[in-house]
Amino acid sequence: MLQDRLGLNEVQVRGALGALLVYVRERLTKQDFDDLAETIPNADRIMQDVKQRGIVTRPLDNMGDYESALSSLGIGQPLASQVAPAVVQALGETGHTRERDILARVIG
């Protein structure tokens, strides 16, 4: 869904999702994060991949840091600022309203 909506390739989508999960993990309770991560196939592996590939090399303190991390995937502005809202929208469209609300609260 994100590939079509944003014109990203599979590697970019996986990297962007992994970085987003790393960002929100520090801001959610364990239960809320676990609920959110369950909706994303292979969430743990995706988060490990973004760290191993150097996409996320330090704590992501704000959405600006998250969006900057996407530049290593070839996702620059203004597209980088559209990724997290697109994930929120996709969660809602697929019926994951609780998870959508959890993520929307974190990304502002």
C-alpha positions as CSV (number, residue, x, y, z in Angstrom):
1,M,0.0,0.0,0.0
2,L,2.8,2.5,0.9
3,Q,4.7,1.5,-2.2
4,D,1.8,2.5,-4.4
5,R,0.7,5.6,-2.4
6,L,4.2,7.1,-2.1
7,G,6.0,5.7,-5.1
8,L,8.6,3.9,-2.9
9,N,10.3,0.6,-3.5
10,E,10.1,-2.3,-1.1
11,V,13.5,-1.6,0.5
12,Q,12.5,2.0,1.1
13,V,9.2,1.0,2.7
14,R,10.8,-1.6,5.0
15,G,13.5,0.9,6.0
16,A,10.9,3.7,6.6
17,L,8.7,1.4,8.7
18,G,11.7,0.0,10.7
19,A,12.9,3.5,11.5
20,L,9.4,4.6,12.5
21,L,9.1,1.6,14.8
22,V,12.4,2.4,16.4
23,Y,11.2,6.0,16.9
24,V,7.8,5.1,18.5
25,R,9.2,2.3,20.6
26,E,10.8,4.8,22.9
27,R,7.6,6.8,23.2
28,L,5.0,4.1,23.9
29,T,4.2,1.7,26.7
30,K,5.4,-1.8,26.1
31,Q,1.8,-3.0,25.6
32,D,0.9,-0.2,23.1
33,F,4.1,-0.8,21.2
34,D,3.5,-4.6,21.1
35,D,-0.1,-4.0,19.8
36,L,1.2,-1.7,17.1
37,A,4.1,-4.0,16.1
38,E,1.7,-6.9,15.7
39,T,0.1,-5.2,12.7
40,I,3.5,-5.0,10.9
41,P,4.8,-8.3,9.6
42,N,8.3,-9.1,10.9
43,A,8.5,-5.8,13.0
44,D,11.4,-7.0,15.1
45,R,13.5,-8.1,12.2
46,I,12.7,-4.8,10.3
47,M,13.9,-2.8,13.3
48,Q,17.1,-4.8,13.5
49,D,17.7,-4.3,9.8
50,V,17.6,-0.5,10.0
51,K,20.1,-0.5,12.7
52,Q,22.4,-3.0,11.0
53,R,22.2,-1.2,7.7
54,G,23.0,2.2,9.3
55,I,19.6,3.8,8.6
56,V,19.2,4.4,12.3
57,T,22.5,5.1,14.0
58,R,21.4,7.1,17.0
59,P,18.3,7.8,19.0
60,L,15.6,9.5,17.0
61,D,14.5,12.3,19.4
62,N,11.8,13.9,17.2
63,M,10.1,13.5,13.9
64,G,12.8,15.6,12.2
65,D,15.4,13.0,13.2
66,Y,13.1,10.3,11.8
67,E,12.7,12.1,8.6
68,S,16.4,12.8,8.3
69,A,17.1,9.1,8.8
70,L,15.0,8.4,5.7
71,S,17.5,10.3,3.5
72,S,19.8,7.3,3.7
73,L,17.1,5.4,1.9
74,G,16.8,8.1,-0.8
75,I,13.7,9.5,0.7
76,G,14.1,13.3,0.9
77,Q,11.7,16.1,1.6
78,P,8.8,16.7,1.0
79,L,8.2,12.9,0.7
80,A,9.9,12.0,4.1
81,S,7.3,14.1,6.0
82,Q,4.5,12.1,4.3
83,V,5.6,8.6,5.3
84,A,4.4,8.5,8.9
85,P,1.0,10.1,8.1
86,A,0.6,7.5,5.3
87,V,1.3,4.7,7.7
88,V,-1.4,6.1,10.1
89,Q,-3.8,6.3,7.2
90,A,-3.0,2.8,6.0
91,L,-3.6,1.4,9.5
92,G,-7.0,3.0,9.6
93,E,-7.9,1.8,6.1
94,T,-7.1,-1.8,7.0
95,G,-9.3,-1.7,10.1
96,H,-6.5,-1.3,12.7
97,T,-8.1,1.7,14.4
98,R,-6.6,1.2,17.8
99,E,-3.1,0.9,16.3
100,R,-3.8,3.9,14.1
101,D,-4.8,6.0,17.1
102,I,-1.7,4.9,19.1
103,L,0.6,5.9,16.2
104,A,-1.2,9.1,15.5
105,R,-0.8,10.2,19.1
106,V,3.0,9.6,19.0
107,I,3.8,11.3,15.7
108,G,1.6,14.3,16.5
